[in-house]
Structure formats: structure tokens, C-alpha cells
Amino acid sequence: MDSLGCVIVGCGRMGLAHAERLAADPRASLVGFFDSDSAMATRLRDQFATSAQVPETIEEAFALPDADAVVICTPTSLHASQVESAANRHLHVLCEKPLGASRDEILDLIALSQSRSDLHFMLGYQRRFWAIYQRMKSEIESEQWGRVVAVTAVNSERWQQTIAGSWRNDPDINYGGFLGDAGSHRLDSIFYVTGLRLADVSARSSKAGSNVEIVTLVHGDLRDASDREVPFSLSFVGNSSTFHEELFIHCEKADLIVRDFQLWIGRDDHVELITLPPHESGRQSSCNPVRGFLDLVTGAAENISPFECALPVFDMTAAILESARSRSEASFDKLPAS
């Protein structure tokens, strides 16, 4: 394959980000842009690939003769049908998170991805591709710091201020609000680096005047491979005035910390920076889902963000929202099917 012919579906903020990355990688060529607002698709076409097409329908987009893959950046409620349509057209799929709007949708898409050995399916959980999280994962898996004994995290963002009039403020489309949208990255990163699984949660949540959840505070227990409980505490504040992320993985002999897009280790009341190559550190790391997707399709790397990783994130989100709604503890084994 000389270059992978890619179609961008959904030409908003994430469509723009992925188009920019694809345009900069010689392994890919942008052959089509589709959005329900054709003006948005045309703007991206004119900016990144003037020879690409702007089809009138998504069916035409998937049928473009030079298309080998599709990058789906549409609202969550559209993902299931669009992934299925792309697979029916024999297209590789990179899909933005969250994967589906219900547990049943996610299970169906996981089954689809597992049944098509001729195609590659990747989910855009970007932190899996950042070197800081990959290094944190390897430090934990080395067991040199002992087992994980607790997890704490803080996520705050000026998010509510940006969602008025958009699909992100529609509870029928954006399941979980800030927690389900931006917060899903944090939930996935915890599962990714620790290998822990959900046990139970207790949560409180507020819409803060919006139609979806804006502020969600959570504590509960995870479980490790030996079935030992690991307490955790998380806060998601979607109406902050600034962006801030902090993740602490507390191990028996050290704390591994992501703060300000850098990785730190704390031992004996002393915290020091773990140095990574400049191009691999920080929020603007060159490692991203598009690069990982092209590595996967060209055989240069394995799939580190398969569709299967969507399920624990959805289950934890559902447990948190159920606990907040009922104002009681929610256990994983008590969740509804969808």
C-alpha cells in the first residue's frame, strides 16, 4: 500500500485535529471529508487536501474509490451505525471515543471488530499513545514499586462554557456529560496503566444549570488481579476556569504522578521528574491515535487501543451515574445491561 486513503467523517474540532495529523504523515492521503454541515467539510478539504472529495451523503463517503480507512469524529450516538457501515465497505476504522451510546452497542461493535480479521478497528483514547502513560504503565508492571494501593485523580476544564447549543449539552447524545466525554480519557488511563477493574463506587453529580452532568465527585474501590481492594477517589469539574489534570497511582514504595503533562515519581517525601524525549512529552506529543492507527494498519505496531477498552469505561461511567442518581453505592455486578 503506497498510502492509506482516509476519509474524515465529522469535521468539527476532532476532525480538524485528525486531518492535520493525517496530512502531515506520508503514509496517509486524505481522499474525502464528510459532515452534515457541508461547509465544515469543505473548509477542511480546502485547508488540507484540495483534491479530496466532499460527498453529499455518508454512503457516498464510504464508497469513495480511493478510500481505505475512515476516521469517525461524529457524536457518540452515530458511532455504531457508522462503524458498521464502514466495515461493510471493507474500511479500516479509527473511531473517536466514546465508542457507543449503550452497553449493547459497545458489545456489538466489539464483536464486529473481533469477527473481521481483515480489518483494523481502533478507538481514539489518546492518552494510551502518550509516552508518559506508557512509561507509567511499564513502571507499574515492573513491580519494582510494589502493588498499587490507591488511585487519586483530579480533572478540571473550562468545558461547560463551550457546550451551549452543541451536541455535548444533549443528554440523549452525550451520555454522562463531562464525565462521559472528556472524563472518559481519565477513566481509560486508569484502567490502561494499572490493569485494575471496577468493584464499587459512590458518587455525587450536578448539572450546574446545563442539560448534562458537569461536576461529578467519585470514590470507591477497584480490584487487582489478586482480588484485593484498591481505594480510589476522582473529581471531574467541567465548569472550571482553567484546565488541569492530575493522576496519582500510589504504590507500596512510590507514587507515580502525571501532573501538567509530565511524569513524576515520589519517594521518601521527595518528588522528581522522570525525563522523557522532548518530542514524546507534554500535551503536544507526536504520539497520538492517528500515528498509532497508521502504525497498526501498516503492521508497524500492535493495537494498544482496541474496541474492547471501551467496555470498562462505559461500565464505570454507568456505575457512577447510577450511584449519583440513587445517592447510594453502585456495584459493577448490579448495573443494568444497557
C-alpha positions as CSV (number, residue, x, y, z in Angstrom):
1,M,0.0,0.0,0.0
2,D,1.6,3.3,-1.1
3,S,-0.6,5.5,1.2
4,L,-3.7,4.8,3.2
5,G,-6.7,6.7,1.6
6,C,-8.5,8.2,4.6
7,V,-12.0,9.7,4.9
8,I,-12.8,12.1,7.7
9,V,-16.4,11.8,9.0
10,G,-17.3,14.6,11.3
11,C,-15.4,17.9,10.5
12,G,-15.5,19.6,13.9
13,R,-12.8,20.0,16.5
14,M,-11.6,16.4,16.4
15,G,-12.0,16.1,12.7
16,L,-9.7,19.1,12.3
17,A,-7.1,17.6,14.7
18,H,-7.0,14.2,12.9
19,A,-7.0,15.8,9.5
20,E,-3.9,17.9,10.4
21,R,-2.1,14.7,11.7
22,L,-3.0,12.7,8.6
23,A,-2.0,15.5,6.2
24,A,1.5,15.5,7.9
25,D,2.1,11.8,7.7
26,P,3.3,10.5,4.3
27,R,1.8,7.1,5.0
28,A,-1.7,8.6,4.6
29,S,-3.6,10.6,2.0
30,L,-6.9,12.5,2.6
31,V,-9.4,11.5,0.0
32,G,-12.7,12.6,1.4
33,F,-14.4,14.8,4.0
34,F,-18.0,14.4,5.2
35,D,-20.1,16.4,7.6
36,S,-23.8,17.0,7.9
37,D,-22.8,20.6,7.5
38,S,-21.1,20.5,4.1
39,A,-19.5,23.9,4.7
40,M,-17.4,22.5,7.5
41,A,-16.3,19.6,5.3
42,T,-15.4,22.0,2.5
43,R,-13.3,24.1,4.9
44,L,-11.2,21.1,5.9
45,R,-10.9,20.0,2.3
46,D,-9.6,23.4,1.3
47,Q,-7.2,23.5,4.2
48,F,-5.6,20.1,4.0
49,A,-6.3,18.3,0.7
50,T,-7.8,20.3,-2.2
51,S,-8.0,17.2,-4.4
52,A,-10.2,15.3,-1.9
53,Q,-13.9,15.0,-2.4
54,V,-16.8,16.3,-0.3
55,P,-19.6,13.8,-0.8
56,E,-23.2,14.8,-0.1
57,T,-24.1,11.6,1.9
58,I,-22.2,9.4,4.2
59,E,-22.9,6.4,2.0
60,E,-21.1,8.2,-0.8
61,A,-18.2,9.0,1.5
62,F,-17.8,5.3,2.4
63,A,-18.0,4.4,-1.2
64,L,-15.2,6.6,-2.5
65,P,-13.0,4.5,-4.7
66,D,-9.7,5.6,-3.1
67,A,-10.9,5.1,0.5
68,D,-9.1,2.5,2.6
69,A,-10.0,3.8,6.1
70,V,-12.4,6.1,7.9
71,V,-11.8,8.3,10.9
72,I,-15.1,8.8,12.7
73,C,-15.4,12.1,14.7
74,T,-19.1,12.4,15.0
75,P,-21.4,12.5,18.1
76,T,-21.4,9.2,20.1
77,S,-25.0,8.3,19.1
78,L,-23.9,7.9,15.5
79,H,-20.8,5.8,16.0
80,A,-22.5,2.3,15.9
81,S,-24.2,2.7,12.6
82,Q,-21.2,4.5,11.0
83,V,-18.7,1.8,12.2
84,E,-20.9,-0.9,10.9
85,S,-21.3,0.8,7.5
86,A,-17.6,1.4,7.2
87,A,-16.9,-2.3,7.9
88,N,-19.5,-3.3,5.3
89,R,-17.4,-1.2,2.9
90,H,-14.2,-3.0,3.9
91,L,-12.7,0.1,5.5
92,H,-10.4,0.2,8.5
93,V,-11.8,2.3,11.3
94,L,-10.4,4.8,13.8
95,C,-13.3,5.9,16.0
96,E,-13.4,8.8,18.5
97,K,-14.4,7.9,22.0
98,P,-16.9,7.1,23.5
99,L,-17.4,4.1,21.2
100,G,-21.2,3.7,21.7
101,A,-24.2,5.2,23.5
102,S,-25.2,2.0,25.3
103,R,-23.5,-1.2,26.6
104,D,-25.3,-3.3,24.0
105,E,-23.9,-1.1,21.2
106,I,-20.4,-1.4,22.6
107,L,-20.7,-5.2,22.9
108,D,-22.0,-5.4,19.3
109,L,-19.1,-3.3,18.0
110,I,-16.5,-5.3,19.9
111,A,-18.0,-8.5,18.4
112,L,-17.8,-6.9,15.0
113,S,-14.2,-5.9,15.4
114,Q,-13.3,-9.4,16.6
115,S,-15.1,-11.0,13.7
116,R,-13.3,-9.1,10.9
117,S,-9.7,-10.3,10.8
118,D,-9.2,-8.5,7.5
119,L,-9.8,-5.1,9.1
120,H,-8.4,-3.0,11.9
121,F,-10.5,-1.1,14.4
122,M,-9.0,1.4,16.9
123,L,-10.6,3.7,19.5
124,G,-9.1,7.2,19.9
125,Y,-8.2,7.1,23.6
126,Q,-5.2,9.4,23.0
127,R,-3.5,9.0,26.4
128,R,-2.7,5.4,25.6
129,F,-0.3,6.8,22.9
130,W,1.4,9.3,25.1
131,A,4.8,8.3,26.4
132,I,4.1,9.5,29.9
133,Y,1.3,7.0,30.3
134,Q,3.1,4.2,28.6
135,R,6.1,4.8,30.9
136,M,3.8,4.9,33.9
137,K,2.3,1.6,32.8
138,S,5.7,0.0,32.4
139,E,6.8,1.2,35.9
140,I,3.7,-0.3,37.5
141,E,4.1,-3.6,35.6
142,S,7.7,-3.9,36.6
143,E,6.5,-4.4,40.2
144,Q,9.7,-2.6,41.4
145,W,7.5,-0.2,43.4
146,G,5.2,-2.9,44.8
147,R,1.5,-3.2,44.2
148,V,-0.9,-0.4,43.6
149,V,-2.6,0.6,46.9
150,A,-4.7,3.6,45.9
151,V,-5.6,5.9,43.0
152,T,-6.5,9.5,43.1
153,A,-7.2,11.9,40.2
154,V,-8.4,15.5,39.5
155,N,-9.8,16.7,36.2
156,S,-11.0,20.2,35.7
157,E,-11.7,22.1,32.5
158,R,-13.5,25.1,31.1
159,W,-16.0,22.7,29.4
160,Q,-19.5,23.8,30.3
161,Q,-18.7,27.3,29.0
162,T,-18.2,25.8,25.5
163,I,-21.1,23.4,25.0
164,A,-24.2,25.6,24.7
165,G,-26.1,24.8,21.6
166,S,-23.9,21.8,20.8
167,W,-24.5,18.0,20.9
168,R,-22.4,17.9,24.1
169,N,-25.2,19.5,26.0
170,D,-27.8,16.9,24.8
171,P,-28.2,14.0,27.3
172,D,-29.6,11.8,24.6
173,I,-26.4,12.1,22.6
174,N,-23.7,12.8,25.2
175,Y,-24.1,10.1,27.8
176,G,-22.6,11.2,31.1
177,G,-21.9,14.9,30.2
178,F,-18.3,16.0,31.2
179,L,-17.7,12.6,32.9
180,G,-18.7,10.7,29.8
181,D,-16.9,13.0,27.3
182,A,-13.6,14.5,28.5
183,G,-13.6,12.4,31.7
184,S,-13.6,9.2,29.8
185,H,-9.9,9.7,29.0
186,R,-9.1,9.7,32.7
187,L,-11.1,6.5,33.4
188,D,-9.4,4.8,30.4
189,S,-6.0,5.9,31.5
190,I,-6.5,4.4,35.0
191,F,-7.6,1.1,33.6
192,Y,-4.7,1.2,31.0
193,V,-1.8,1.9,33.4
194,T,-3.0,-0.2,36.4
195,G,-4.8,-3.2,34.9
196,L,-7.3,-2.8,37.8
197,R,-11.1,-3.5,37.4
198,L,-14.1,-1.8,38.9
199,A,-15.6,-3.1,42.2
200,D,-18.0,-0.4,43.5
201,V,-18.5,3.4,43.5
202,S,-20.3,6.1,45.4
203,A,-20.8,9.4,43.6
204,R,-22.4,12.8,43.6
205,S,-23.1,14.8,40.5
206,S,-24.5,18.1,39.4
207,K,-25.7,19.5,36.0
208,A,-24.9,23.0,37.3
209,G,-27.6,24.6,35.1
210,S,-26.8,22.5,32.0
211,N,-28.7,19.6,30.5
212,V,-25.8,17.1,31.2
213,E,-23.6,16.3,34.1
214,I,-21.0,19.0,34.8
215,V,-19.4,18.2,38.2
216,T,-19.0,14.6,39.4
217,L,-17.2,13.5,42.5
218,V,-16.5,9.8,43.0
219,H,-14.9,7.4,45.5
220,G,-15.0,3.7,45.7
221,D,-12.9,0.5,45.2
222,L,-11.1,-1.1,42.3
223,R,-9.7,-4.7,42.4
224,D,-6.4,-6.1,41.4
225,A,-5.6,-9.5,39.8
226,S,-5.4,-11.0,43.3
227,D,-8.9,-9.6,44.1
228,R,-7.6,-7.1,46.6
229,E,-9.4,-3.9,47.0
230,V,-7.7,-0.7,45.8
231,P,-9.5,2.5,47.1
232,F,-9.8,5.4,44.6
233,S,-11.1,9.0,44.6
234,L,-11.8,11.0,41.4
235,S,-13.1,14.5,40.8
236,F,-14.4,15.8,37.4
237,V,-15.1,19.6,37.4
238,G,-16.4,20.7,34.0
239,N,-17.1,24.3,34.9
240,S,-13.6,25.3,36.0
241,S,-11.9,28.4,34.8
242,T,-8.7,26.6,33.8
243,F,-7.6,23.2,32.5
244,H,-5.9,20.9,35.0
245,E,-5.2,17.1,35.1
246,E,-3.5,15.2,37.9
247,L,-3.3,11.4,38.3
248,F,-1.6,9.7,41.3
249,I,-1.0,6.0,41.3
250,H,0.1,5.2,44.8
251,C,2.2,2.1,45.1
252,E,3.7,0.5,48.2
253,K,7.1,2.0,47.6
254,A,6.5,5.1,45.4
255,D,3.9,7.4,44.0
256,L,3.7,7.7,40.2
257,I,2.3,11.0,39.2
258,V,1.1,12.7,36.0
259,R,0.9,16.4,36.5
260,D,1.0,19.2,33.9
261,F,1.6,16.6,31.2
262,Q,4.8,15.4,32.8
263,L,5.6,12.2,34.7
264,W,6.9,12.4,38.2
265,I,7.9,9.8,40.9
266,G,7.7,10.5,44.6
267,R,9.7,8.6,47.2
268,D,10.6,9.4,50.8
269,D,9.0,12.9,50.7
270,H,10.9,13.8,47.5
271,V,9.4,14.2,44.0
272,E,11.5,14.1,40.9
273,L,10.7,14.4,37.2
274,I,11.1,11.3,35.0
275,T,12.7,12.6,31.9
276,L,11.3,11.6,28.5
277,P,12.5,12.6,25.0
278,P,11.1,16.1,24.2
279,H,9.0,15.0,21.3
280,E,7.3,12.4,23.4
281,S,6.5,14.5,26.5
282,G,3.8,17.1,27.2
283,R,0.3,17.5,25.7
284,Q,1.6,18.1,22.2
285,S,3.4,14.7,22.0
286,S,3.9,13.4,18.5
287,C,2.5,10.1,19.7
288,N,-1.3,10.2,19.0
289,P,-4.1,7.9,17.8
290,V,-3.6,8.8,14.1
291,R,0.1,7.8,14.3
292,G,-0.9,4.6,16.3
293,F,-3.6,3.8,13.7
294,L,-1.2,4.1,10.8
295,D,1.3,2.0,12.7
296,L,-1.3,-0.6,13.2
297,V,-2.6,-0.7,9.6
298,T,0.9,-0.8,8.1
299,G,2.0,-3.6,10.5
300,A,4.5,-1.5,12.5
301,A,2.8,-1.9,15.8
302,E,0.0,-3.7,17.7
303,N,-3.4,-2.3,18.6
304,I,-3.0,-0.7,22.0
305,S,-6.5,0.9,21.9
306,P,-8.8,-1.8,20.7
307,F,-12.6,-1.5,20.9
308,E,-12.6,-3.8,24.0
309,C,-11.2,-0.9,26.1
310,A,-14.5,0.9,25.7
311,L,-16.4,-1.5,27.9
312,P,-14.8,-0.9,31.4
313,V,-15.0,2.9,30.8
314,F,-18.7,2.6,29.9
315,D,-19.4,0.3,32.9
316,M,-17.6,2.6,35.3
317,T,-19.4,5.7,33.9
318,A,-22.8,3.8,34.3
319,A,-22.0,2.9,37.8
320,I,-21.0,6.4,38.7
321,L,-24.2,7.9,37.2
322,E,-26.4,5.3,38.9
323,S,-24.8,6.0,42.2
324,A,-25.2,9.7,41.8
325,R,-28.9,9.3,40.7
326,S,-29.8,6.9,43.5
327,R,-27.5,8.6,46.1
328,S,-26.3,5.2,47.1
329,E,-23.4,2.8,46.3
330,A,-23.4,1.1,42.9
331,S,-21.6,-2.1,42.3
332,F,-20.4,-3.4,39.0
333,D,-22.5,-6.6,39.2
334,K,-25.6,-4.6,39.8
335,L,-25.5,-2.5,36.7
336,P,-28.3,-2.7,34.1
337,A,-27.5,-4.4,30.8
338,S,-27.6,-1.2,28.8
